[in-house]
């Protein structure tokens, strides 16, 4: 069985990629096509890491950091379904029911409960986040970020519960 792991290559022709199977792939589109043909995610090319900016990588959000095409398609279909069910009007209606500040998770939970969706059925949180950002962009709401803890007069601590780590950021 041939393995397929696609890696960027530097060269004089610009974007080039190479696969462990021996294929030399000229350009990103050719690399994506090769990835899809071999069941790999077309965003991260099977590496499970996506480069969000030069030198900055994160776990691939398109395939849930699996590097596989099946998970990528499942995620895309779930997000498309969430886009159909969770509209600006739905989020606007939920937000209108809150007096004062709220957490994104509170809005997501209210939307999930209002639509009768079991946890994990659709990416409710990311869809609600996107819609809240749209509402902020048009001036309907103002979003704030508050630190979890103040450390002295010039440092704040933000805790990331997903990865259970903390990082300090200077003010």
C-alpha positions in Angstrom: 0.0 0.0 0.0 1.4 3.4 -1.0 1.4 6.1 1.6 0.5 9.7 0.7 1.8 12.6 2.7 2.1 15.8 0.7 4.8 18.3 1.6 5.6 21.8 0.2 8.9 22.1 -1.7 10.8 25.2 -2.4 11.9 25.8 -5.9 12.4 28.3 -8.7 9.0 27.6 -10.1 7.0 28.8 -7.1 4.6 26.6 -5.2 5.5 23.0 -5.6 4.7 20.0 -3.6 6.0 16.4 -3.3 4.2 13.3 -2.1 5.7 10.3 -0.4 4.3 8.2 -3.3 6.9 9.9 -5.5 4.6 12.3 -7.3 5.9 15.8 -7.9 3.0 18.3 -7.8 3.3 21.7 -9.5 1.1 24.2 -7.7 -1.4 24.1 -4.9 -4.4 23.0 -7.0 -2.5 19.9 -8.3 -1.6 19.1 -4.7 -5.2 19.5 -3.5 -6.4 17.2 -6.4 -3.8 14.6 -5.5 -4.9 14.8 -1.8 -8.6 14.4 -2.7 -7.9 11.5 -5.0 -6.1 9.7 -2.1 -8.6 10.5 0.7 -6.7 13.3 2.3 -8.0 16.7 3.4 -7.7 19.3 0.6 -6.9 22.1 3.1 -4.0 20.6 5.1 -3.0 18.1 2.4 -3.2 15.3 5.0 -0.8 16.9 7.5 -3.6 17.7 10.0 -2.0 21.2 10.4 -3.0 24.3 8.5 -0.8 27.3 8.0 -2.9 30.4 9.0 -0.1 32.8 8.4 3.5 32.3 7.3 5.2 30.4 10.2 2.0 30.1 12.2 0.2 26.7 12.2 -2.8 25.3 14.0 -4.8 22.1 14.0 -6.7 21.9 10.7 -10.2 23.1 11.2 -11.5 21.7 7.9 -10.9 18.0 8.8 -10.9 18.3 12.7 -7.1 17.7 12.6 -7.4 14.2 11.2 -5.9 14.9 7.8 -8.6 12.7 6.2 -11.1 13.7 3.5 -14.1 11.9 5.0 -14.0 14.1 8.2 -13.5 17.2 6.0 -16.7 16.4 4.0 -18.6 15.6 7.2 -17.6 18.9 8.8 -18.5 20.9 5.6 -21.9 19.3 5.4 -22.6 19.9 9.1 -21.6 23.5 8.7 -23.7 24.0 5.6 -26.7 22.5 7.5 -26.0 24.9 10.4 -25.9 27.8 8.0 -29.4 26.9 6.8 -30.9 26.4 10.3 -29.1 29.1 12.3 -29.7 32.4 10.7 -29.1 36.0 11.7 -32.8 36.3 12.6 -32.5 33.3 15.0 -29.4 34.7 16.7 -30.8 38.2 16.8 -33.9 36.9 18.5 -32.0 35.0 21.1 -29.7 38.0 21.8 -32.8 40.3 22.2 -33.9 38.1 25.1 -30.7 38.8 27.1 -30.4 41.8 29.4 -26.9 43.1 29.7 -23.7 41.2 28.9 -23.7 37.5 27.8 -21.2 34.8 26.9 -21.1 33.4 23.4 -21.7 29.9 25.0 -24.9 31.2 26.5 -26.2 32.3 23.1 -25.1 29.0 21.5 -26.8 27.0 24.2 -30.0 29.0 23.8 -29.9 28.5 20.0 -29.2 24.7 20.4 -32.1 24.4 22.9 -34.5 26.5 20.8 -33.9 24.4 17.8 -34.0 21.1 19.8 -30.5 20.1 18.6 -28.6 17.5 20.7 -25.0 18.5 21.7 -22.5 17.7 18.9 -25.1 17.4 16.2 -24.1 20.6 14.4 -21.3 23.2 14.9 -23.6 25.6 16.7 -20.9 27.5 18.5 -18.8 28.4 15.4 -22.0 29.4 13.5 -23.2 31.5 16.3 -19.8 33.1 16.7 -19.8 34.0 13.0 -23.2 35.5 13.2 -22.4 37.5 16.3 -19.4 38.9 14.5 -21.6 39.9 11.5 -24.0 41.6 14.0 -21.1 43.4 15.5 -19.8 44.5 12.0 -23.1 46.1 11.2 -23.3 47.8 14.6 -26.2 45.9 16.1 -24.1 44.6 19.1 -20.8 45.4 20.7 -18.6 42.4 21.7 -16.1 42.7 24.5 -13.4 40.3 25.7 -12.6 40.2 29.4 -9.6 38.6 30.9 -10.0 35.7 33.4 -7.6 37.3 35.8 -5.5 40.4 36.3 -1.8 39.8 37.2 -0.4 43.0 38.6 -1.1 46.3 36.9 0.1 45.5 33.5 -0.6 41.8 32.8 -3.8 39.8 32.2 -4.4 36.1 32.1 -6.6 34.4 29.5 -7.4 30.8 30.1 -8.1 28.5 27.2 -10.5 25.8 28.5 -10.3 23.8 25.3 -6.6 23.1 25.6 -6.5 23.6 29.4 -3.6 25.9 29.3 -3.0 29.5 30.2 -1.1 32.2 28.5 -0.2 35.7 29.6 -0.5 38.7 27.4 1.0 42.0 28.1 -1.2 45.1 28.0 
